[in-house]
Amino acid sequence: MYRINLHNITDTYEFNELIKIFLNPKVYTLDGEGDVIDINLTGSQDKHQIKREIYQKLSEITGKKPAWGTLTGVRPVKLAGEIGDKEILMDKFLLSSEKADLILDTYERQQKVFGKPPVNSAGVYIGIPFCPTRCSYCSFASNQVDDLEKDRYLQALFKEIDYVREKHPSIESIYIGGGTPTSLNEKQLNLLLDKVNTLDLGQCKEYTIEAGRPDTITREKLEIIKAHGIERISINPQSMKDHTLELIGRKHSSKAILEAFKLAHEVGIKDINADIIAGLPEETVEDFKSTLKQVIDLGPTNITVHTLAIKRASKLHEEDKDYHYKQGGVVEAMLAESRKMLSQYGYTPYYLYRQKHMAGAFENVGYTLQGSDCLYNVRIMEEKQSIIAMGAGGISKAYYPLEDRHERVPNVTNYQIYIERIDEMIKRKEDNLFRR
């Protein structure tokens, strides 16, 4: 057990997040018994100096040199836009040369492709918190309910959509996520998209719906999606290895993934994103490479390579609380293979974010073929625009451009409580999002 002394520091949260990248919380304490790692700090040091010293001392002890340096935040590309200098990123934040280049190149691409959001524009997020099963790594709103419950939820959601429509926001993009929106049946999906299309979409540049689980996709649903003007969907394999799909709680085979892509191409969906995950249980680097090659062959215009993140609310965390500490080496090799292979096939990184409890403290990267960048993904990460989020678990963000800051306006996550308190959810928006 290590005891780490942070002298003259009262708010240790940000420093503790960095320490946890090096050390499992089981083996250290900030105020308990144990061998002492004495980090001598003075009140004159700023937090970046403190974090560099923590990084350097723990690197000496553990032999680890995390490629993201002292950064623990979710949005490193946003920092690249603020700093704009590779040497500063490497010297001040101890980023590796590769990661500094990655976020600078990604930021430059985002500015070239999309530029700044229109003044007073907003992105719209609509959450459908239902899935056919819950994956073992999932911590999102993901409920398994019957159609009657989904009908009840939609009635509450429609009331919130009606309220937002009356406010006439300038909508730049719409993203319907979850959960799995295509877990709705055909009638419910059609009603939902009819309701969404009552919003003023005159300025909308992009309209996306997640169809992530292939076992929820039918030709009729895809035709409904296409008929409503949606040109971008997600079909998320996560892995093409059937044993892995079974391990993580998916109730479909890789054959269902192939069929879902075939249907989407036949219906004429323009852009398809495919998510895969590095670090899934029992998978080797060769397994991951096989998945990636098979997904590339399916012809998606976007591929998002996720590093497995183990959240406390997930089943996998309950089974093995130390899982993400064990996977750093294999995930590093998987991500290296993804960069190399995707580049060979013409895919370019266009957005990036990080999460807590990621294996190896790495990152999620969205790759795109030319001209298929997802606007909503870029906007949500750059935080220069208001987000109007509807549905259970949606978190709206009111953007104040003069101060360059956001205020969160959350909906409750539990869908049943959302239904019961829908009037309160609407009032939150009235008081904190639209009355400004």
Buried (B, 14 or more C-beta within 10 A) or exposed (E): EBBBEBEEBEEEEBBBBBBBBBBEEEEBEBEEEEEEBEBEBEEEBEEEBBBBBBBEBBBEEEEBEBBBBBBBEBBBBBBBBEBEEBEEBBEBBBBBEEBBBBBBBBBBBBEEBBEEBEEEBBBBBBBBBBBBBBBBBBBBBBBEBEEEBBBBBBEBBBBBBEBBBEBEBBBBBBBBBBBBBBBBBEEBBBBBBEBBEEBEBEEBBBBBBBBBBBBBBBEBBBBBBBEBEBBBBBBBBBBBBEEBBEBBBBEBBBEBBBBBBEBBEEBEBEBBBBBBBBBBBEBEBEBBBBBBEBBBEBEBBBBBBBBBBBBEEBBBBEEEBEBBBBBBEBBBBBBEBBBEBBEEEEBBBBBBBBBBBBBBBBBBBBBBBEEBBBBBBBBBBBBBBBBBBBBBBBBBBBBEEEEEEBBEBBBBBBBBBBBEBBEEBBEBBEEBBBEE
